[in-house]
């Protein structure tokens, strides 16, 4: 197993989407969304960590628990800069992200995770698009 996406369900109906990289990075990202994600966020950091670790253990076995050395729990729904939002293209329209990224009259430039392919709906996508837009601005200023 190198990299993959997994979905877990338990008897309580808790769903977790898991993105794992076990060759090299040895990282796992667990997503909880919808009403359950909102509820979980309100329960606090420890509840989020417990939920994530339970989902990872459901897939990789309980021995994985003693191998977890660090975790980060986000509060995406109450993050003041996002309020839980992210971009999602309509089916068949992902190519429009390139259109969203195009400057207008070399005076108005756009960045954000909705303007990038491959890293859309992510913080690193927003970051990478900001770097791209900054480079476009610098070029337009002759720098």
HELIX and SHEET records of a PDB file:
HELIX    1   1 UNK A   34  UNK A   43  1                                  10    
HELIX    2   2 UNK A   45  UNK A   60  1                                  16    
HELIX    3   3 UNK A   62  UNK A   67  5                                   6    
HELIX    4   4 UNK A   76  UNK A   78  5                                   3    
HELIX    5   5 UNK A   96  UNK A  101  1                                   6    
HELIX    6   6 UNK A  113  UNK A  115  5                                   3    
HELIX    7   7 UNK A  123  UNK A  140  1                                  18    
SHEET    1   A 3 UNK A   3  UNK A   9  0                                        
SHEET    2   A 3 UNK A  15  UNK A  21 -1                                        
SHEET    3   A 3 UNK A  27  UNK A  31 -1                                        
END                                                                             
